[in-house]
């Protein structure tokens, strides 16, 4: 059967190759992202000393150390294997990659969790990486020139309202993918609990990921599929 | 302040930046080819659907890309164009890189871009940004294989759990992000509403409801809905801001 064939191709060729490609490119990305620091320190000769590097690094690690681990974990169900390797090399996950994933999946009616949805996610992320690079290249080359030609209100508007708008719009898209009203209720309750926790806004997104995963496991465990019952 | 910017914008730094950018581009192209080959082999997407994905991904990327541009253009003056390209364009996010580069400066007792911020402080900022950013790459390298295996197991044992997780987890994350963006919650009794940002969020959310409804009869709207939703949110925020002033 065609479906079984696709399944075995997926698990024996598509996914292993996605891992190999991801590991090679991430190791390369890691090495090459460190080269400027080595170049400045030991070729130019501006090495600030171990103590200074550690004094900068330790507060950062204390601040974002948990996020390093929780982000790949909580975004994985949406990004998949290939999408995770791409997104964590290219950054801008919450504000760009995830909106692109859910937007593209909705545009072609790809149901979450299907092969089609995963392929759509990979294509969408790849396109968005390329588009973003065009903008960033324009920024580093012509940034101030462009900025000087934009009216101040447009700059303020983009600065202040892009994130609330895109987050709320993407939230509605995920909500639209929910098949049962009970899931919508769970989402709202968990989110309200998370924002009520006495923790900073940077950490509470992480708590939202953990809370979402735990709530999903509970919902899956204690409810049964209506179609199964019928 | 010695002239660290001439080093920051030197040819060598540009070369290093462009190599890193090409790694990211090559990765994206290889995954694109990999996904298209899988799709074509088993007819997962029709040519028409593929075209729709390209279009939707492009439209949806432009809004956030412009916003990243506006937020991070100031970094070019502080850490030079090549580092901005490397940190914002390919690995990090504007907020984290700004924070990390400031930590690098603070560790040497100076302020980012201010008096006394020289070549050594800049180098320390570069160390702080790259080491800090490495955490995500290393965690991804370690975790993704395990997560993939766990997902594969769940796909056979409890596929329903995966689908529920795929809906509930992102919805919770994005609702919390929206609330964070529109409210300042210091404690339960001390909540400040940022009315303009709330209006932006509500405008975008309500327009998505409308687009979903209209999309049933006008399928082309689906490709544009996030782009339009963003524009309506921006307009609602700015309008509220103007009315409050």
Boltz contact constraints between the chains, C-beta under 6 A:
constraints:
  - contact:
      token1: [A, 6]
      token2: [B, 42]
      max_distance: 6.0
  - contact:
      token1: [A, 14]
      token2: [B, 38]
      max_distance: 6.0
  - contact:
      token1: [A, 19]
      token2: [B, 145]
      max_distance: 6.0
  - contact:
      token1: [A, 21]
      token2: [B, 30]
      max_distance: 6.0
  - contact:
      token1: [A, 25]
      token2: [B, 27]
      max_distance: 6.0
  - contact:
      token1: [A, 26]
      token2: [B, 137]
      max_distance: 6.0
  - contact:
      token1: [A, 26]
      token2: [B, 141]
      max_distance: 6.0
  - contact:
      token1: [A, 28]
      token2: [B, 23]
      max_distance: 6.0
  - contact:
      token1: [A, 29]
      token2: [B, 23]
      max_distance: 6.0
  - contact:
      token1: [A, 30]
      token2: [B, 134]
      max_distance: 6.0
  - contact:
      token1: [A, 30]
      token2: [B, 137]
      max_distance: 6.0
  - contact:
      token1: [A, 32]
      token2: [B, 19]
      max_distance: 6.0
  - contact:
      token1: [A, 32]
      token2: [B, 20]
      max_distance: 6.0
  - contact:
      token1: [A, 33]
      token2: [B, 20]
      max_distance: 6.0
  - contact:
      token1: [A, 33]
      token2: [B, 91]
      max_distance: 6.0
  - contact:
      token1: [A, 33]
      token2: [B, 130]
      max_distance: 6.0
  - contact:
      token1: [A, 34]
      token2: [B, 130]
      max_distance: 6.0
  - contact:
      token1: [A, 35]
      token2: [B, 16]
      max_distance: 6.0
  - contact:
      token1: [A, 36]
      token2: [B, 16]
      max_distance: 6.0
  - contact:
      token1: [A, 36]
      token2: [B, 126]
      max_distance: 6.0
  - contact:
      token1: [A, 37]
      token2: [B, 126]
      max_distance: 6.0
  - contact:
      token1: [A, 37]
      token2: [B, 127]
      max_distance: 6.0
  - contact:
      token1: [A, 37]
      token2: [B, 130]
      max_distance: 6.0
  - contact:
      token1: [A, 40]
      token2: [B, 123]
      max_distance: 6.0
  - contact:
      token1: [A, 40]
      token2: [B, 126]
      max_distance: 6.0
  - contact:
      token1: [A, 41]
      token2: [B, 123]
      max_distance: 6.0
  - contact:
      token1: [A, 44]
      token2: [B, 7]
      max_distance: 6.0
  - contact:
      token1: [A, 46]
      token2: [B, 119]
      max_distance: 6.0
  - contact:
      token1: [A, 46]
      token2: [B, 120]
      max_distance: 6.0
  - contact:
      token1: [A, 46]
      token2: [B, 123]
      max_distance: 6.0
  - contact:
      token1: [A, 48]
      token2: [B, 120]
      max_distance: 6.0
  - contact:
      token1: [A, 48]
      token2: [B, 123]
      max_distance: 6.0
  - contact:
      token1: [A, 48]
      token2: [B, 124]
      max_distance: 6.0
  - contact:
      token1: [A, 52]
      token2: [B, 107]
      max_distance: 6.0
  - contact:
      token1: [A, 52]
      token2: [B, 108]
      max_distance: 6.0
  - contact:
      token1: [A, 52]
      token2: [B, 124]
      max_distance: 6.0
  - contact:
      token1: [A, 53]
      token2: [B, 127]
      max_distance: 6.0
  - contact:
      token1: [A, 55]
      token2: [B, 107]
      max_distance: 6.0
  - contact:
      token1: [A, 56]
      token2: [B, 103]
      max_distance: 6.0
  - contact:
      token1: [A, 56]
      token2: [B, 104]
      max_distance: 6.0
  - contact:
      token1: [A, 56]
      token2: [B, 107]
      max_distance: 6.0
  - contact:
      token1: [A, 56]
      token2: [B, 124]
      max_distance: 6.0
  - contact:
      token1: [A, 56]
      token2: [B, 128]
      max_distance: 6.0
  - contact:
      token1: [A, 57]
      token2: [B, 131]
      max_distance: 6.0
  - contact:
      token1: [A, 59]
      token2: [B, 103]
      max_distance: 6.0
  - contact:
      token1: [A, 60]
      token2: [B, 100]
      max_distance: 6.0
  - contact:
      token1: [A, 60]
      token2: [B, 103]
      max_distance: 6.0
  - contact:
      token1: [A, 60]
      token2: [B, 132]
      max_distance: 6.0
  - contact:
      token1: [A, 68]
      token2: [B, 135]
      max_distance: 6.0
  - contact:
      token1: [A, 68]
      token2: [B, 136]
      max_distance: 6.0
  - contact:
      token1: [A, 68]
      token2: [B, 139]
      max_distance: 6.0
  - contact:
      token1: [A, 69]
      token2: [B, 139]
      max_distance: 6.0
  - contact:
      token1: [A, 72]
      token2: [B, 139]
      max_distance: 6.0
  - contact:
      token1: [A, 72]
      token2: [B, 140]
      max_distance: 6.0
  - contact:
      token1: [A, 72]
      token2: [B, 143]
      max_distance: 6.0
  - contact:
      token1: [A, 76]
      token2: [B, 147]
      max_distance: 6.0
  - contact:
      token1: [A, 77]
      token2: [B, 165]
      max_distance: 6.0
  - contact:
      token1: [A, 77]
      token2: [B, 166]
      max_distance: 6.0
  - contact:
      token1: [A, 77]
      token2: [B, 169]
      max_distance: 6.0
  - contact:
      token1: [A, 78]
      token2: [B, 170]
      max_distance: 6.0
  - contact:
      token1: [A, 81]
      token2: [B, 148]
      max_distance: 6.0
  - contact:
      token1: [A, 82]
      token2: [B, 31]
      max_distance: 6.0
  - contact:
      token1: [A, 84]
      token2: [B, 144]
      max_distance: 6.0
  - contact:
      token1: [A, 86]
      token2: [B, 31]
      max_distance: 6.0
  - contact:
      token1: [A, 88]
      token2: [B, 136]
      max_distance: 6.0
  - contact:
      token1: [A, 88]
      token2: [B, 140]
      max_distance: 6.0
  - contact:
      token1: [A, 89]
      token2: [B, 24]
      max_distance: 6.0
  - contact:
      token1: [A, 90]
      token2: [B, 24]
      max_distance: 6.0
  - contact:
      token1: [A, 90]
      token2: [B, 90]
      max_distance: 6.0
  - contact:
      token1: [A, 91]
      token2: [B, 91]
      max_distance: 6.0
  - contact:
      token1: [A, 91]
      token2: [B, 92]
      max_distance: 6.0
  - contact:
      token1: [A, 91]
      token2: [B, 93]
      max_distance: 6.0
  - contact:
      token1: [A, 92]
      token2: [B, 93]
      max_distance: 6.0
  - contact:
      token1: [A, 95]
      token2: [B, 64]
      max_distance: 6.0
  - contact:
      token1: [A, 96]
      token2: [B, 61]
      max_distance: 6.0
  - contact:
      token1: [A, 96]
      token2: [B, 64]
      max_distance: 6.0
  - contact:
      token1: [A, 99]
      token2: [B, 60]
      max_distance: 6.0
  - contact:
      token1: [A, 99]
      token2: [B, 226]
      max_distance: 6.0
  - contact:
      token1: [A, 100]
      token2: [B, 57]
      max_distance: 6.0
  - contact:
      token1: [A, 100]
      token2: [B, 60]
      max_distance: 6.0
  - contact:
      token1: [A, 100]
      token2: [B, 61]
      max_distance: 6.0
  - contact:
      token1: [A, 103]
      token2: [B, 56]
      max_distance: 6.0
  - contact:
      token1: [A, 103]
      token2: [B, 60]
      max_distance: 6.0
  - contact:
      token1: [A, 103]
      token2: [B, 226]
      max_distance: 6.0
  - contact:
      token1: [A, 104]
      token2: [B, 53]
      max_distance: 6.0
  - contact:
      token1: [A, 104]
      token2: [B, 56]
      max_distance: 6.0
  - contact:
      token1: [A, 104]
      token2: [B, 57]
      max_distance: 6.0
  - contact:
      token1: [A, 107]
      token2: [B, 52]
      max_distance: 6.0
  - contact:
      token1: [A, 107]
      token2: [B, 56]
      max_distance: 6.0
  - contact:
      token1: [A, 107]
      token2: [B, 222]
      max_distance: 6.0
  - contact:
      token1: [A, 107]
      token2: [B, 223]
      max_distance: 6.0
  - contact:
      token1: [A, 108]
      token2: [B, 49]
      max_distance: 6.0
  - contact:
      token1: [A, 108]
      token2: [B, 52]
      max_distance: 6.0
  - contact:
      token1: [A, 112]
      token2: [B, 163]
      max_distance: 6.0
  - contact:
      token1: [A, 112]
      token2: [B, 166]
      max_distance: 6.0
  - contact:
      token1: [A, 113]
      token2: [B, 162]
      max_distance: 6.0
  - contact:
      token1: [A, 113]
      token2: [B, 163]
      max_distance: 6.0
  - contact:
      token1: [A, 113]
      token2: [B, 166]
      max_distance: 6.0
  - contact:
      token1: [A, 115]
      token2: [B, 44]
      max_distance: 6.0
  - contact:
      token1: [A, 116]
      token2: [B, 44]
      max_distance: 6.0
  - contact:
      token1: [A, 119]
      token2: [B, 35]
      max_distance: 6.0
  - contact:
      token1: [A, 119]
      token2: [B, 39]
      max_distance: 6.0
  - contact:
      token1: [A, 119]
      token2: [B, 44]
      max_distance: 6.0
  - contact:
      token1: [A, 120]
      token2: [B, 53]
      max_distance: 6.0
  - contact:
      token1: [A, 122]
      token2: [B, 31]
      max_distance: 6.0
  - contact:
      token1: [A, 122]
      token2: [B, 35]
      max_distance: 6.0
  - contact:
      token1: [A, 123]
      token2: [B, 35]
      max_distance: 6.0
  - contact:
      token1: [A, 123]
      token2: [B, 53]
      max_distance: 6.0
  - contact:
      token1: [A, 124]
      token2: [B, 53]
      max_distance: 6.0
  - contact:
      token1: [A, 124]
      token2: [B, 57]
      max_distance: 6.0
  - contact:
      token1: [A, 126]
      token2: [B, 28]
      max_distance: 6.0
  - contact:
      token1: [A, 126]
      token2: [B, 31]
      max_distance: 6.0
  - contact:
      token1: [A, 126]
      token2: [B, 32]
      max_distance: 6.0
  - contact:
      token1: [A, 127]
      token2: [B, 54]
      max_distance: 6.0
  - contact:
      token1: [A, 127]
      token2: [B, 57]
      max_distance: 6.0
  - contact:
      token1: [A, 128]
      token2: [B, 57]
      max_distance: 6.0
  - contact:
      token1: [A, 128]
      token2: [B, 61]
      max_distance: 6.0
  - contact:
      token1: [A, 129]
      token2: [B, 28]
      max_distance: 6.0
  - contact:
      token1: [A, 130]
      token2: [B, 28]
      max_distance: 6.0
  - contact:
      token1: [A, 131]
      token2: [B, 58]
      max_distance: 6.0
  - contact:
      token1: [A, 131]
      token2: [B, 61]
      max_distance: 6.0
  - contact:
      token1: [A, 132]
      token2: [B, 65]
      max_distance: 6.0
  - contact:
      token1: [A, 133]
      token2: [B, 89]
      max_distance: 6.0
  - contact:
      token1: [A, 135]
      token2: [B, 65]
      max_distance: 6.0
  - contact:
      token1: [A, 135]
      token2: [B, 69]
      max_distance: 6.0
  - contact:
      token1: [A, 136]
      token2: [B, 89]
      max_distance: 6.0
  - contact:
      token1: [A, 139]
      token2: [B, 69]
      max_distance: 6.0
  - contact:
      token1: [A, 139]
      token2: [B, 73]
      max_distance: 6.0
  - contact:
      token1: [A, 140]
      token2: [B, 76]
      max_distance: 6.0
  - contact:
      token1: [A, 140]
      token2: [B, 81]
      max_distance: 6.0
  - contact:
      token1: [A, 140]
      token2: [B, 84]
      max_distance: 6.0
  - contact:
      token1: [A, 140]
      token2: [B, 85]
      max_distance: 6.0
  - contact:
      token1: [A, 143]
      token2: [B, 73]
      max_distance: 6.0
  - contact:
      token1: [A, 143]
      token2: [B, 76]
      max_distance: 6.0
  - contact:
      token1: [A, 147]
      token2: [B, 73]
      max_distance: 6.0
  - contact:
      token1: [A, 155]
      token2: [B, 70]
      max_distance: 6.0
  - contact:
      token1: [A, 157]
      token2: [B, 234]
      max_distance: 6.0
  - contact:
      token1: [A, 157]
      token2: [B, 238]
      max_distance: 6.0
  - contact:
      token1: [A, 158]
      token2: [B, 67]
      max_distance: 6.0
  - contact:
      token1: [A, 158]
      token2: [B, 70]
      max_distance: 6.0
  - contact:
      token1: [A, 159]
      token2: [B, 70]
      max_distance: 6.0
  - contact:
      token1: [A, 161]
      token2: [B, 200]
      max_distance: 6.0
  - contact:
      token1: [A, 161]
      token2: [B, 234]
      max_distance: 6.0
  - contact:
      token1: [A, 161]
      token2: [B, 237]
      max_distance: 6.0
  - contact:
      token1: [A, 162]
      token2: [B, 67]
      max_distance: 6.0
  - contact:
      token1: [A, 163]
      token2: [B, 181]
      max_distance: 6.0
  - contact:
      token1: [A, 164]
      token2: [B, 181]
      max_distance: 6.0
  - contact:
      token1: [A, 164]
      token2: [B, 182]
      max_distance: 6.0
  - contact:
      token1: [A, 164]
      token2: [B, 197]
      max_distance: 6.0
  - contact:
      token1: [A, 164]
      token2: [B, 200]
      max_distance: 6.0
  - contact:
      token1: [A, 164]
      token2: [B, 201]
      max_distance: 6.0
  - contact:
      token1: [A, 165]
      token2: [B, 200]
      max_distance: 6.0
  - contact:
      token1: [A, 165]
      token2: [B, 204]
      max_distance: 6.0
  - contact:
      token1: [A, 165]
      token2: [B, 230]
      max_distance: 6.0
  - contact:
      token1: [A, 165]
      token2: [B, 233]
      max_distance: 6.0
  - contact:
      token1: [A, 165]
      token2: [B, 234]
      max_distance: 6.0
  - contact:
      token1: [A, 166]
      token2: [B, 230]
      max_distance: 6.0
  - contact:
      token1: [A, 167]
      token2: [B, 174]
      max_distance: 6.0
  - contact:
      token1: [A, 167]
      token2: [B, 177]
      max_distance: 6.0
  - contact:
      token1: [A, 167]
      token2: [B, 178]
      max_distance: 6.0
  - contact:
      token1: [A, 167]
      token2: [B, 181]
      max_distance: 6.0
  - contact:
      token1: [A, 168]
      token2: [B, 178]
      max_distance: 6.0
  - contact:
      token1: [A, 168]
      token2: [B, 201]
      max_distance: 6.0
  - contact:
      token1: [A, 168]
      token2: [B, 204]
      max_distance: 6.0
  - contact:
      token1: [A, 168]
      token2: [B, 205]
      max_distance: 6.0
  - contact:
      token1: [A, 169]
      token2: [B, 204]
      max_distance: 6.0
  - contact:
      token1: [A, 169]
      token2: [B, 208]
      max_distance: 6.0
  - contact:
      token1: [A, 169]
      token2: [B, 226]
      max_distance: 6.0
  - contact:
      token1: [A, 169]
      token2: [B, 229]
      max_distance: 6.0
  - contact:
      token1: [A, 170]
      token2: [B, 174]
      max_distance: 6.0
  - contact:
      token1: [A, 171]
      token2: [B, 174]
      max_distance: 6.0
  - contact:
      token1: [A, 171]
      token2: [B, 175]
      max_distance: 6.0
  - contact:
      token1: [A, 171]
      token2: [B, 178]
      max_distance: 6.0
  - contact:
      token1: [A, 172]
      token2: [B, 205]
      max_distance: 6.0
  - contact:
      token1: [A, 172]
      token2: [B, 208]
      max_distance: 6.0
  - contact:
      token1: [A, 174]
      token2: [B, 170]
      max_distance: 6.0
  - contact:
      token1: [A, 174]
      token2: [B, 171]
      max_distance: 6.0
  - contact:
      token1: [A, 175]
      token2: [B, 171]
      max_distance: 6.0
  - contact:
      token1: [A, 176]
      token2: [B, 212]
      max_distance: 6.0
  - contact:
      token1: [A, 177]
      token2: [B, 167]
      max_distance: 6.0
  - contact:
      token1: [A, 178]
      token2: [B, 167]
      max_distance: 6.0
  - contact:
      token1: [A, 183]
      token2: [B, 167]
      max_distance: 6.0
  - contact:
      token1: [A, 183]
      token2: [B, 168]
      max_distance: 6.0
  - contact:
      token1: [A, 187]
      token2: [B, 168]
      max_distance: 6.0
  - contact:
      token1: [A, 187]
      token2: [B, 171]
      max_distance: 6.0
  - contact:
      token1: [A, 187]
      token2: [B, 172]
      max_distance: 6.0
  - contact:
      token1: [A, 190]
      token2: [B, 172]
      max_distance: 6.0
  - contact:
      token1: [A, 191]
      token2: [B, 172]
      max_distance: 6.0
  - contact:
      token1: [A, 191]
      token2: [B, 175]
      max_distance: 6.0
  - contact:
      token1: [A, 191]
      token2: [B, 176]
      max_distance: 6.0
  - contact:
      token1: [A, 194]
      token2: [B, 176]
      max_distance: 6.0
  - contact:
      token1: [A, 195]
      token2: [B, 176]
      max_distance: 6.0
  - contact:
      token1: [A, 195]
      token2: [B, 179]
      max_distance: 6.0
  - contact:
      token1: [A, 195]
      token2: [B, 185]
      max_distance: 6.0
  - contact:
      token1: [A, 201]
      token2: [B, 180]
      max_distance: 6.0
  - contact:
      token1: [A, 205]
      token2: [B, 176]
      max_distance: 6.0
  - contact:
      token1: [A, 208]
      token2: [B, 172]
      max_distance: 6.0
  - contact:
      token1: [A, 208]
      token2: [B, 173]
      max_distance: 6.0
  - contact:
      token1: [A, 208]
      token2: [B, 176]
      max_distance: 6.0
  - contact:
      token1: [A, 209]
      token2: [B, 173]
      max_distance: 6.0
  - contact:
      token1: [A, 212]
      token2: [B, 168]
      max_distance: 6.0
  - contact:
      token1: [A, 212]
      token2: [B, 169]
      max_distance: 6.0
  - contact:
      token1: [A, 212]
      token2: [B, 172]
      max_distance: 6.0
  - contact:
      token1: [A, 213]
      token2: [B, 169]
      max_distance: 6.0
  - contact:
      token1: [A, 215]
      token2: [B, 168]
      max_distance: 6.0
  - contact:
      token1: [A, 216]
      token2: [B, 164]
      max_distance: 6.0
  - contact:
      token1: [A, 216]
      token2: [B, 165]
      max_distance: 6.0
  - contact:
      token1: [A, 216]
      token2: [B, 168]
      max_distance: 6.0
  - contact:
      token1: [A, 216]
      token2: [B, 169]
      max_distance: 6.0
  - contact:
      token1: [A, 219]
      token2: [B, 164]
      max_distance: 6.0
  - contact:
      token1: [A, 220]
      token2: [B, 160]
      max_distance: 6.0
  - contact:
      token1: [A, 220]
      token2: [B, 161]
      max_distance: 6.0
  - contact:
      token1: [A, 220]
      token2: [B, 164]
      max_distance: 6.0
  - contact:
      token1: [A, 225]
      token2: [B, 160]
      max_distance: 6.0
